[in-house]
Amino acid sequence: MNLMKILKRSILYMFKGIPSNIVTTNINLIDANESLNGRTIIVTGGSKGIGLAIAKKVAAEGAQVIITGRDETALIKASKEINCFYRVLDICEIEVFETFIDSIVQEFGKIDCIVNNAGISLHESTVLDVTPKSWDTQFDTNLKGPFFLTQKFIKYLVSNNQSGNILFISSETGNTCDIRPYGFTKAATNSMVEGMAFLLKNKGIRVNAIAPGITASAMTGISSEGNLYAGTYGQGRFYLPEEIAEVAAFLLSDASDCISGQIITCNNAQTVNARWKK
């Protein structure tokens, strides 16, 4: 059996005094093996980018998938592509979360996992460009909304004596200092993941996060079909949503049953604070 499939992507390498060279990098993905068969998984922000890639991967692994977002047109398109379900949900409208969870349980019988992927970065250039509005928008979307949606999910799991799995999509910026609200929200997310995981460790509920490096998506403005060259960053290239989805599928499966409270950073040690780092 072929356990791996390969995506080939072009990288434009540029050297001083030498003409540009286009080479390809092989990105290996694991073939689906029904590791999530029978699971019902909600993926917020699942109509594009990393969320879409995760929804595709976990559906291929046998999960029943519900993607959410604010743009119904995008959700319809994505749900047809994946062959999954969708629900319109604004992650900032916390007052509807309890009804939302109840409606999903009523229709699908249960919820096993939530992937808190929905997020936004307004890419302020410096601390001087941050406004109260940009602050609130990013904190409401990246931290407040995911926290309260997860709170409702945990209440559902505990009240039904059910095990579950919660996955947050953080960012490498959460591992470093920052001057923008986006980075602050991701640092707080990392703390929240560890705290929740410790609190729930004896209840059969796991909580983890993935902290991607710079990944091709609409938010970063990098096309997954274009040039992924990234100079000295990471492995010399930007990352693909499919790579993050591979890690997500593993963390949502029973194969990672011993892992909780962890922030898995996917950037080839880019943000490791080595003392000899230049």
Backbone as CSV, one residue per row, in Angstrom:
resi,resn,N_x,N_y,N_z,CA_x,CA_y,CA_z,C_x,C_y,C_z
1,MET,0.853,-1.196,0.000,0.000,0.000,0.000,0.884,1.240,0.000
2,ASN,0.539,2.209,-0.831,1.265,3.466,-0.849,0.753,4.350,0.283
3,LEU,1.580,4.594,1.288,1.144,5.351,2.453,1.291,6.849,2.284
4,MET,1.991,7.290,1.245,2.253,8.709,1.085,1.849,9.177,-0.303
5,LYS,1.345,10.388,-0.369,1.163,11.032,-1.657,1.988,12.314,-1.643
6,ILE,2.425,12.746,-2.795,3.383,13.849,-2.859,2.787,15.027,-3.608
7,LEU,2.890,16.207,-2.985,2.559,17.451,-3.671,3.867,18.096,-4.114
8,LYS,3.941,18.472,-5.355,5.139,19.158,-5.841,4.819,20.643,-5.982
9,ARG,5.640,21.494,-5.395,5.438,22.921,-5.470,6.728,23.607,-5.902
10,SER,6.579,24.653,-6.677,7.743,25.372,-7.194,8.280,26.361,-6.162
11,ILE,9.587,26.446,-6.106,10.247,27.434,-5.259,11.290,28.143,-6.110
12,LEU,11.240,29.465,-6.123,12.170,30.245,-6.914,13.354,30.623,-6.044
13,TYR,14.488,30.010,-6.289,15.687,30.316,-5.526,16.489,31.385,-6.250
14,MET,16.867,32.427,-5.524,17.584,33.537,-6.130,18.928,33.717,-5.431
15,PHE,19.981,33.772,-6.203,21.322,33.930,-5.676,21.979,35.146,-6.320
16,LYS,22.808,35.847,-5.573,23.484,37.016,-6.113,24.378,36.620,-7.288
17,GLY,24.185,37.288,-8.393,25.033,37.054,-9.553,24.707,35.800,-10.328
18,ILE,23.689,35.066,-9.873,23.323,33.819,-10.544,21.861,33.932,-10.968
19,PRO,21.527,33.529,-12.170,20.130,33.598,-12.610,19.215,32.812,-11.674
20,SER,17.990,33.248,-11.594,17.007,32.564,-10.755,16.787,31.139,-11.238
21,ASN,16.584,30.251,-10.301,16.333,28.854,-10.636,15.034,28.407,-9.999
22,ILE,14.198,27.775,-10.786,12.970,27.222,-10.230,13.169,25.735,-9.998
23,VAL,12.976,25.327,-8.764,13.076,23.915,-8.419,11.762,23.513,-7.761
24,THR,11.573,22.242,-7.544,10.359,21.793,-6.862,10.720,21.167,-5.532
25,THR,9.805,21.297,-4.596,9.968,20.625,-3.316,8.868,19.591,-3.189
26,ASN,9.179,18.449,-2.669,8.192,17.386,-2.470,7.611,17.484,-1.071
27,ILE,6.301,17.615,-0.985,5.609,17.708,0.293,4.790,16.430,0.461
28,ASN,5.133,15.637,1.446,4.537,14.323,1.614,3.309,14.367,2.515
29,LEU,2.230,13.761,2.051,0.997,13.676,2.810,0.623,12.206,2.997
30,ILE,0.025,11.898,4.142,-0.329,10.509,4.443,-1.684,10.176,3.828
31,ASP,-1.754,9.038,3.167,-3.025,8.599,2.601,-4.050,8.361,3.710
32,ALA,-5.311,8.652,3.409,-6.383,8.464,4.386,-6.512,6.995,4.778
33,ASN,-6.744,6.758,6.072,-6.876,5.374,6.557,-8.032,5.216,7.547
34,GLU,-9.018,6.132,7.455,-10.223,6.077,8.292,-9.913,6.194,9.782
35,SER,-8.898,6.978,10.121,-8.525,7.134,11.527,-9.554,7.931,12.321
36,LEU,-10.467,8.618,11.632,-11.496,9.406,12.319,-12.898,8.911,11.988
37,ASN,-12.987,7.676,11.572,-14.276,7.095,11.212,-15.242,7.145,12.399
38,GLY,-16.451,7.664,12.159,-17.461,7.736,13.199,-17.436,8.996,14.031
39,ARG,-16.460,9.859,13.836,-16.377,11.108,14.604,-17.208,12.200,13.933
40,THR,-17.767,13.051,14.753,-18.433,14.255,14.259,-17.582,15.450,14.664
41,ILE,-17.128,16.198,13.673,-16.138,17.253,13.902,-16.633,18.579,13.331
42,ILE,-16.577,19.623,14.147,-16.888,20.975,13.706,-15.577,21.699,13.423
43,VAL,-15.483,22.344,12.267,-14.305,23.145,11.913,-14.770,24.576,11.674
44,THR,-14.417,25.491,12.561,-14.803,26.887,12.361,-13.889,27.518,11.315
45,GLY,-14.444,28.457,10.572,-13.655,29.059,9.492,-13.226,28.009,8.484
46,GLY,-14.129,27.084,8.176,-13.761,25.914,7.375,-13.944,26.053,5.887
47,SER,-14.234,27.244,5.395,-14.497,27.395,3.960,-13.263,27.767,3.146
48,LYS,-12.146,28.045,3.811,-10.947,28.428,3.063,-9.698,28.218,3.912
49,GLY,-8.554,28.301,3.253,-7.270,28.259,3.942,-7.039,26.996,4.744
50,ILE,-6.454,27.167,5.915,-6.125,26.038,6.775,-7.391,25.296,7.199
51,GLY,-8.461,26.028,7.489,-9.707,25.387,7.902,-10.262,24.470,6.835
52,LEU,-10.225,24.920,5.591,-10.700,24.094,4.475,-9.848,22.842,4.332
53,ALA,-8.527,22.992,4.429,-7.626,21.845,4.307,-7.871,20.836,5.428
54,ILE,-8.098,21.332,6.648,-8.380,20.428,7.765,-9.702,19.708,7.546
55,ALA,-10.719,20.448,7.113,-12.029,19.829,6.866,-11.919,18.735,5.814
56,LYS,-11.181,18.988,4.748,-10.976,17.981,3.702,-10.298,16.740,4.258
57,LYS,-9.252,16.964,5.040,-8.462,15.842,5.552,-9.273,14.989,6.519
58,VAL,-9.968,15.619,7.461,-10.690,14.817,8.448,-11.909,14.136,7.818
59,ALA,-12.489,14.754,6.785,-13.569,14.083,6.058,-13.042,12.859,5.331
60,ALA,-11.850,12.995,4.736,-11.231,11.858,4.053,-10.898,10.733,5.028
61,GLU,-10.682,11.094,6.297,-10.382,10.101,7.328,-11.649,9.476,7.907
62,GLY,-12.809,9.813,7.342,-14.046,9.159,7.752,-14.928,9.953,8.682
63,ALA,-14.521,11.169,9.045,-15.324,11.956,9.975,-16.540,12.575,9.293
64,GLN,-17.574,12.783,10.071,-18.720,13.587,9.645,-18.372,15.031,9.995
65,VAL,-18.287,15.894,9.001,-17.718,17.226,9.190,-18.777,18.307,8.984
66,ILE,-18.771,19.280,9.905,-19.597,20.476,9.762,-18.657,21.671,9.761
67,ILE,-18.620,22.412,8.658,-17.795,23.617,8.592,-18.670,24.822,8.901
68,THR,-18.082,25.830,9.520,-18.828,27.042,9.851,-18.072,28.267,9.352
69,GLY,-18.812,29.365,9.277,-18.241,30.640,8.870,-19.351,31.640,8.676
70,ARG,-18.985,32.859,8.285,-19.980,33.915,8.094,-20.467,34.014,6.653
71,ASP,-19.644,33.581,5.714,-19.947,33.728,4.284,-20.631,32.457,3.775
72,GLU,-21.959,32.510,3.625,-22.679,31.299,3.231,-22.316,30.841,1.823
73,THR,-22.049,31.791,0.928,-21.668,31.415,-0.433,-20.389,30.586,-0.430
74,ALA,-19.412,31.034,0.345,-18.144,30.295,0.450,-18.353,28.949,1.125
75,LEU,-19.228,28.896,2.106,-19.507,27.647,2.809,-20.166,26.627,1.885
76,ILE,-21.110,27.098,1.083,-21.779,26.197,0.149,-20.777,25.605,-0.832
77,LYS,-19.920,26.451,-1.373,-18.902,25.986,-2.322,-17.977,24.962,-1.681
78,ALA,-17.507,25.263,-0.478,-16.583,24.354,0.209,-17.264,23.046,0.586
79,SER,-18.496,23.118,1.053,-19.194,21.897,1.472,-19.435,20.964,0.296
80,LYS,-19.676,21.527,-0.878,-19.832,20.698,-2.076,-18.504,20.064,-2.470
81,GLU,-17.436,20.823,-2.328,-16.105,20.305,-2.666,-15.704,19.162,-1.743
82,ILE,-16.023,19.314,-0.476,-15.620,18.312,0.522,-16.650,17.198,0.664
83,ASN,-17.897,17.503,0.303,-19.036,16.628,0.571,-19.279,16.543,2.074
84,CYS,-19.421,17.727,2.679,-19.666,17.811,4.114,-20.845,18.745,4.366
85,PHE,-21.143,18.979,5.628,-22.240,19.866,6.007,-21.681,21.253,6.348
86,TYR,-22.563,22.241,6.368,-22.120,23.572,6.774,-23.206,24.246,7.603
87,ARG,-22.785,25.188,8.434,-23.711,26.028,9.190,-23.112,27.437,9.242
88,VAL,-23.944,28.428,9.009,-23.491,29.813,9.128,-23.347,30.134,10.611
89,LEU,-22.162,30.588,10.998,-21.899,30.921,12.398,-20.850,32.022,12.455
90,ASP,-21.202,33.134,13.065,-20.254,34.219,13.311,-19.605,33.953,14.657
91,ILE,-18.308,33.725,14.652,-17.598,33.351,15.880,-17.642,34.458,16.923
92,CYS,-18.037,35.663,16.531,-18.134,36.775,17.484,-19.495,36.852,18.159
93,GLU,-20.475,36.113,17.680,-21.826,36.156,18.242,-21.977,35.067,19.302
94,ILE,-21.399,35.320,20.463,-21.311,34.287,21.497,-22.671,33.915,22.067
95,GLU,-23.662,34.802,21.911,-24.974,34.526,22.489,-25.690,33.366,21.795
96,VAL,-25.237,32.965,20.613,-25.918,31.873,19.889,-25.226,30.527,20.077
97,PHE,-24.119,30.494,20.802,-23.311,29.271,20.858,-24.042,28.094,21.488
98,GLU,-24.771,28.340,22.581,-25.447,27.221,23.250,-26.511,26.616,22.331
99,THR,-27.269,27.479,21.670,-28.274,26.998,20.718,-27.613,26.271,19.557
100,PHE,-26.464,26.795,19.120,-25.734,26.168,18.015,-25.296,24.759,18.395
101,ILE,-24.677,24.606,19.553,-24.229,23.276,20.006,-25.420,22.333,20.129
102,ASP,-26.487,22.809,20.732,-27.674,21.962,20.911,-28.245,21.511,19.565
103,SER,-28.267,22.416,18.593,-28.837,22.074,17.285,-27.990,21.051,16.547
104,ILE,-26.669,21.155,16.677,-25.780,20.179,16.030,-25.961,18.808,16.660
105,VAL,-26.033,18.768,17.988,-26.227,17.485,18.693,-27.564,16.868,18.311
106,GLN,-28.591,17.703,18.243,-29.912,17.194,17.897,-29.943,16.607,16.493
107,GLU,-29.239,17.266,15.555,-29.270,16.808,14.166,-28.320,15.657,13.894
108,PHE,-27.119,15.713,14.498,-26.087,14.727,14.155,-25.854,13.685,15.253
109,GLY,-26.540,13.844,16.379,-26.451,12.837,17.432,-25.398,13.108,18.478
110,LYS,-24.305,13.748,18.091,-23.220,14.019,19.031,-22.215,14.953,18.371
111,ILE,-21.292,15.456,19.178,-20.117,16.179,18.671,-18.915,15.578,19.385
112,ASP,-17.916,15.188,18.632,-16.707,14.605,19.218,-15.555,15.596,19.316
113,CYS,-15.455,16.469,18.331,-14.296,17.364,18.247,-14.709,18.733,17.721
114,ILE,-14.027,19.750,18.209,-14.145,21.087,17.636,-12.754,21.573,17.265
115,VAL,-12.630,22.077,16.048,-11.389,22.706,15.593,-11.634,24.205,15.550
116,ASN,-11.026,24.922,16.477,-11.158,26.375,16.541,-10.152,27.011,15.586
117,ASN,-10.570,27.131,14.341,-9.676,27.637,13.305,-9.956,29.086,12.915
118,ALA,-11.212,29.530,13.023,-11.567,30.875,12.566,-10.674,31.922,13.234
119,GLY,-10.142,32.813,12.431,-9.258,33.840,12.972,-9.024,34.944,11.973
120,ILE,-8.443,36.032,12.458,-8.198,37.181,11.599,-6.935,37.904,12.048
121,SER,-6.201,38.425,11.083,-5.076,39.317,11.365,-5.253,40.560,10.514
122,LEU,-5.160,41.715,11.148,-5.298,42.973,10.418,-3.944,43.549,10.010
123,HIS,-2.880,42.842,10.342,-1.538,43.146,9.820,-1.112,44.598,10.060
124,GLU,-1.359,45.117,11.257,-0.850,46.468,11.553,0.673,46.484,11.436
125,SER,1.186,47.567,10.891,2.638,47.645,10.660,3.410,47.817,11.958
126,THR,2.918,48.668,12.840,3.607,48.914,14.110,2.577,49.062,15.217
127,VAL,3.068,49.169,16.436,2.183,49.367,17.587,1.399,50.662,17.455
128,LEU,1.936,51.634,16.725,1.255,52.919,16.558,0.044,52.838,15.648
129,ASP,-0.073,51.755,14.883,-1.196,51.593,13.957,-2.375,50.850,14.569
130,VAL,-2.213,50.340,15.783,-3.295,49.607,16.433,-4.356,50.596,16.932
131,THR,-5.615,50.286,16.648,-6.726,51.111,17.114,-7.610,50.290,18.040
132,PRO,-8.454,50.941,18.837,-9.388,50.170,19.672,-10.256,49.226,18.843
133,LYS,-10.646,49.651,17.643,-11.469,48.797,16.788,-10.693,47.584,16.295
134,SER,-9.460,47.795,15.841,-8.669,46.664,15.346,-8.336,45.707,16.492
135,TRP,-8.104,46.258,17.670,-7.869,45.429,18.859,-9.072,44.549,19.145
136,ASP,-10.257,45.175,19.255,-11.467,44.434,19.598,-11.819,43.396,18.536
137,THR,-11.665,43.756,17.272,-11.994,42.824,16.189,-11.169,41.553,16.286
138,GLN,-9.871,41.701,16.534,-8.993,40.536,16.578,-9.158,39.742,17.873
139,PHE,-9.353,40.419,18.990,-9.555,39.693,20.241,-10.904,38.975,20.259
140,ASP,-11.939,39.608,19.699,-13.253,38.959,19.662,-13.234,37.722,18.774
141,THR,-12.546,37.827,17.635,-12.525,36.724,16.662,-11.565,35.617,17.060
142,ASN,-10.403,35.990,17.533,-9.342,35.008,17.772,-9.349,34.406,19.169
143,LEU,-9.931,35.114,20.136,-9.827,34.652,21.526,-11.178,34.527,22.223
144,LYS,-11.947,35.610,22.250,-13.214,35.592,22.986,-14.194,34.583,22.393
145,GLY,-14.391,34.638,21.081,-15.313,33.714,20.435,-14.921,32.260,20.621
146,PRO,-13.670,31.887,20.265,-13.251,30.494,20.463,-13.335,30.030,21.917
147,PHE,-13.028,30.929,22.860,-13.113,30.545,24.275,-14.545,30.150,24.637
148,PHE,-15.516,30.991,24.292,-16.880,30.728,24.716,-17.544,29.598,23.926
149,LEU,-17.157,29.408,22.664,-17.642,28.244,21.933,-17.111,26.965,22.572
150,THR,-15.846,26.984,22.948,-15.241,25.829,23.610,-15.874,25.595,24.976
151,GLN,-16.166,26.669,25.685,-16.828,26.544,26.990,-18.157,25.795,26.860
152,LYS,-18.942,26.158,25.856,-20.225,25.484,25.642,-20.020,24.018,25.257
153,PHE,-18.997,23.752,24.460,-18.701,22.382,24.059,-18.279,21.544,25.261
154,ILE,-17.453,22.120,26.119,-17.010,21.402,27.319,-18.202,21.092,28.225
155,LYS,-19.097,22.056,28.395,-20.296,21.826,29.210,-21.112,20.662,28.654
156,TYR,-21.231,20.612,27.330,-21.956,19.512,26.684,-21.264,18.176,26.970
157,LEU,-19.942,18.139,26.811,-19.211,16.891,27.032,-19.330,16.414,28.480
158,VAL,-19.118,17.340,29.410,-19.134,16.973,30.826,-20.525,16.526,31.255
159,SER,-21.557,17.241,30.821,-22.925,16.900,31.229,-23.368,15.550,30.675
160,ASN,-22.748,15.121,29.577,-23.083,13.826,28.976,-22.036,12.753,29.263
161,ASN,-21.082,13.094,30.153,-20.016,12.158,30.505,-19.349,11.593,29.254
162,GLN,-19.055,12.476,28.318,-18.505,12.081,27.024,-17.067,12.586,26.876
163,SER,-16.224,11.774,26.295,-14.871,12.227,25.979,-14.924,13.129,24.753
164,GLY,-13.868,13.889,24.548,-13.861,14.794,23.406,-12.471,15.308,23.112
165,ASN,-12.392,16.047,22.032,-11.096,16.534,21.560,-11.278,17.959,21.061
166,ILE,-10.434,18.862,21.535,-10.508,20.271,21.167,-9.167,20.693,20.592
167,LEU,-9.211,21.291,19.415,-7.984,21.717,18.752,-8.093,23.187,18.381
168,PHE,-7.114,23.973,18.799,-7.036,25.381,18.436,-5.963,25.565,17.362
169,ILE,-6.225,26.465,16.415,-5.184,26.865,15.478,-4.602,28.168,15.989
170,SER,-3.419,28.068,16.525,-2.710,29.221,17.066,-1.793,29.779,15.968
171,SER,-0.607,30.172,16.309,0.339,30.724,15.342,1.725,30.734,15.955
172,GLU,2.733,30.709,15.107,4.100,30.829,15.605,4.294,32.154,16.344
173,THR,3.474,33.165,16.027,3.605,34.448,16.712,3.282,34.330,18.197
174,GLY,2.528,33.287,18.562,2.224,33.077,19.971,3.418,32.609,20.771
175,ASN,4.491,32.223,20.099,5.709,31.754,20.769,6.723,32.859,20.990
176,THR,6.441,34.049,20.477,7.404,35.142,20.533,6.738,36.404,21.061
177,CYS,7.557,37.420,21.354,6.977,38.717,21.683,6.363,39.322,20.422
178,ASP,5.459,40.253,20.600,4.807,40.867,19.448,4.399,42.290,19.797
179,ILE,4.002,43.047,18.775,3.540,44.414,18.972,2.134,44.597,18.416
180,ARG,1.489,43.487,18.042,0.168,43.559,17.411,-0.843,42.685,18.156
181,PRO,-2.102,43.078,18.120,-3.131,42.269,18.780,-3.164,40.817,18.311
182,TYR,-2.904,40.571,17.024,-2.934,39.194,16.529,-1.984,38.319,17.336
183,GLY,-0.759,38.771,17.516,0.213,38.011,18.289,-0.189,37.846,19.733
184,PHE,-0.796,38.902,20.307,-1.255,38.808,21.690,-2.333,37.734,21.830
185,THR,-3.255,37.690,20.872,-4.338,36.695,20.953,-3.799,35.279,20.855
186,LYS,-2.756,35.088,20.076,-2.217,33.737,19.918,-1.403,33.315,21.138
187,ALA,-0.713,34.259,21.779,-0.020,33.941,23.027,-1.031,33.560,24.102
188,ALA,-2.146,34.284,24.146,-3.200,33.964,25.105,-3.840,32.617,24.785
189,THR,-3.998,32.322,23.508,-4.543,31.025,23.100,-3.674,29.890,23.621
190,ASN,-2.364,30.043,23.494,-1.449,29.001,23.966,-1.598,28.771,25.468
191,SER,-1.731,29.856,26.215,-1.930,29.733,27.662,-3.254,29.055,27.969
192,MET,-4.290,29.428,27.227,-5.615,28.851,27.418,-5.612,27.352,27.144
193,VAL,-4.924,26.937,26.109,-4.843,25.516,25.759,-4.234,24.713,26.901
194,GLU,-3.137,25.202,27.444,-2.481,24.484,28.527,-3.365,24.433,29.769
195,GLY,-4.009,25.571,30.074,-4.869,25.607,31.253,-6.066,24.685,31.133
196,MET,-6.729,24.714,29.991,-7.886,23.852,29.777,-7.495,22.379,29.810
197,ALA,-6.371,22.073,29.172,-5.925,20.676,29.118,-5.673,20.127,30.519
198,PHE,-5.041,20.931,31.358,-4.750,20.481,32.715,-6.039,20.319,33.516
199,LEU,-6.958,21.248,33.344,-8.223,21.194,34.067,-9.031,19.959,33.692
200,LEU,-8.947,19.549,32.420,-9.803,18.486,31.907,-9.103,17.140,31.769
201,LYS,-7.884,17.034,32.259,-7.065,15.845,31.997,-7.668,14.557,32.551
202,ASN,-8.517,14.647,33.562,-9.123,13.449,34.137,-10.554,13.228,33.663
203,LYS,-10.966,13.971,32.657,-12.330,13.859,32.152,-12.392,13.311,30.732
204,GLY,-11.267,12.832,30.217,-11.258,12.260,28.881,-11.385,13.301,27.780
205,ILE,-11.039,14.538,28.091,-11.120,15.623,27.106,-9.717,16.161,26.864
206,ARG,-9.274,16.066,25.630,-7.937,16.556,25.274,-8.031,17.923,24.605
207,VAL,-7.041,18.768,24.868,-6.987,20.112,24.290,-5.568,20.362,23.806
208,ASN,-5.426,20.665,22.536,-4.113,20.954,21.949,-4.228,22.117,20.972
209,ALA,-3.080,22.570,20.507,-3.059,23.630,19.492,-1.977,23.340,18.474
210,ILE,-2.210,23.806,17.267,-1.180,23.831,16.235,-0.803,25.288,16.018
211,ALA,0.483,25.561,15.984,0.979,26.916,15.748,1.719,26.926,14.409
212,PRO,1.000,27.191,13.322,1.649,27.145,12.005,2.626,28.287,11.805
213,GLY,3.629,28.007,10.987,4.445,29.078,10.456,3.671,29.781,9.354
214,ILE,4.344,30.620,8.581,3.660,31.370,7.526,3.170,30.397,6.468
215,THR,1.855,30.338,6.323,1.209,29.342,5.481,0.439,30.011,4.356
216,ALA,0.487,29.418,3.184,-0.224,29.966,2.024,-1.719,29.997,2.302
217,SER,-2.299,31.186,2.283,-3.733,31.351,2.542,-4.134,32.758,2.163
218,ALA,-5.432,32.996,2.162,-5.929,34.342,1.865,-5.458,35.329,2.927
219,MET,-5.347,34.894,4.165,-4.953,35.795,5.240,-3.516,36.283,5.085
220,THR,-2.644,35.399,4.622,-1.249,35.799,4.432,-0.987,36.394,3.052
221,GLY,-1.938,36.193,2.135,-1.766,36.707,0.777,-0.826,35.888,-0.071
222,ILE,-0.548,34.663,0.350,0.353,33.778,-0.392,-0.475,32.680,-1.052
223,SER,-0.286,32.478,-2.330,-1.045,31.461,-3.057,-0.383,30.094,-2.922
224,SER,-1.189,29.087,-2.642,-0.651,27.729,-2.529,-0.232,27.178,-3.885
225,GLU,-0.706,27.804,-4.957,-0.335,27.368,-6.301,0.816,28.183,-6.864
226,GLY,1.254,29.188,-6.135,2.319,30.055,-6.631,3.675,29.693,-6.075
227,ASN,4.584,30.638,-6.151,5.944,30.435,-5.664,5.969,30.480,-4.142
228,LEU,6.550,29.474,-3.514,6.591,29.381,-2.060,7.933,29.805,-1.469
229,TYR,8.795,30.379,-2.291,10.133,30.766,-1.811,10.022,31.729,-0.634
230,ALA,10.825,31.491,0.403,10.761,32.328,1.604,12.138,32.673,2.146
231,GLY,13.155,32.695,1.300,14.490,33.098,1.739,15.028,32.212,2.844
232,THR,15.453,32.836,3.949,16.027,32.077,5.067,14.960,31.612,6.056
233,TYR,13.699,31.904,5.778,12.635,31.516,6.690,12.400,30.007,6.652
234,GLY,12.215,29.419,7.823,11.844,28.002,7.921,12.739,27.103,7.094
235,GLN,12.137,26.381,6.176,12.868,25.488,5.280,13.160,26.154,3.944
236,GLY,13.160,27.476,3.953,13.392,28.222,2.721,12.137,28.376,1.894
237,ARG,11.011,28.016,2.484,9.736,28.117,1.779,8.622,28.351,2.784
238,PHE,7.489,28.864,2.274,6.283,28.948,3.083,5.621,27.563,3.116
239,TYR,4.659,27.411,4.005,4.035,26.111,4.192,2.673,26.049,3.510
240,LEU,2.195,24.841,3.296,0.896,24.629,2.670,-0.148,24.250,3.715
241,PRO,-1.407,24.664,3.517,-2.464,24.276,4.452,-2.571,22.767,4.638
242,GLU,-2.299,22.003,3.570,-2.383,20.550,3.662,-1.402,19.973,4.679
243,GLU,-0.260,20.625,4.850,0.721,20.154,5.832,0.188,20.320,7.251
244,ILE,-0.476,21.452,7.495,-1.059,21.697,8.812,-2.199,20.718,9.056
245,ALA,-2.955,20.415,8.013,-4.075,19.487,8.129,-3.610,18.090,8.534
246,GLU,-2.435,17.685,8.070,-1.903,16.374,8.455,-1.695,16.297,9.963
247,VAL,-1.148,17.357,10.525,-0.904,17.396,11.970,-2.237,17.423,12.722
248,ALA,-3.190,18.191,12.187,-4.508,18.270,12.828,-5.181,16.903,12.886
249,ALA,-5.152,16.176,11.788,-5.794,14.861,11.751,-5.168,13.922,12.775
250,PHE,-3.865,13.983,12.916,-3.181,13.157,13.914,-3.630,13.522,15.323
251,LEU,-3.674,14.824,15.638,-4.041,15.263,16.980,-5.506,14.967,17.307
252,LEU,-6.344,14.860,16.286,-7.754,14.545,16.506,-8.016,13.042,16.587
253,SER,-7.021,12.245,16.248,-7.193,10.796,16.215,-6.756,10.155,17.529
254,ASP,-7.112,8.891,17.701,-6.722,8.154,18.901,-5.223,7.868,18.936
255,ALA,-4.560,8.017,17.792,-3.112,7.771,17.759,-2.356,8.762,18.628
256,SER,-2.973,9.908,18.928,-2.316,10.932,19.756,-2.943,10.999,21.141
257,ASP,-3.498,9.895,21.593,-4.256,9.876,22.844,-3.438,10.321,24.053
258,CYS,-2.117,10.222,23.987,-1.265,10.614,25.115,-0.873,12.095,25.055
259,ILE,-1.393,12.825,24.081,-0.985,14.224,23.892,-2.120,15.160,24.264
260,SER,-1.887,16.028,25.239,-2.831,17.075,25.591,-2.069,18.228,26.230
261,GLY,-2.568,19.445,26.018,-1.904,20.617,26.570,-0.672,21.041,25.798
262,GLN,-0.568,20.593,24.546,0.627,20.867,23.755,0.333,21.853,22.622
263,ILE,1.301,22.699,22.352,1.236,23.599,21.207,2.275,23.100,20.213
264,ILE,1.809,22.491,19.125,2.701,21.900,18.137,3.042,22.970,17.092
265,THR,4.255,23.458,17.149,4.673,24.523,16.239,5.198,23.913,14.944
266,CYS,4.636,24.363,13.829,4.984,23.812,12.520,5.735,24.854,11.703
267,ASN,7.010,25.035,12.009,7.808,26.012,11.255,9.297,25.656,11.211
268,ASN,9.590,24.358,11.359,10.974,23.890,11.263,11.916,24.653,12.200
269,ALA,11.505,24.829,13.451,12.337,25.433,14.509,12.610,26.917,14.308
270,GLN,11.830,27.580,13.476,12.067,28.993,13.187,12.013,29.863,14.445
271,THR,11.112,29.561,15.363,10.948,30.398,16.554,11.585,29.804,17.797
272,VAL,12.404,28.774,17.642,13.145,28.240,18.795,14.154,29.287,19.257
273,ASN,14.176,29.542,20.550,15.052,30.595,21.091,16.402,30.004,21.486
274,ALA,17.150,29.572,20.480,18.487,29.013,20.744,19.450,30.126,21.141
275,ARG,20.299,29.886,22.126,21.178,30.952,22.635,22.218,31.374,21.607
276,TRP,22.513,30.503,20.638,23.490,30.844,19.613,22.834,31.398,18.348
277,LYS,21.525,31.609,18.418,20.790,32.075,17.253,21.242,33.480,16.865
278,LYS,21.460,33.662,15.578,21.880,34.979,15.092,20.679,35.737,14.530
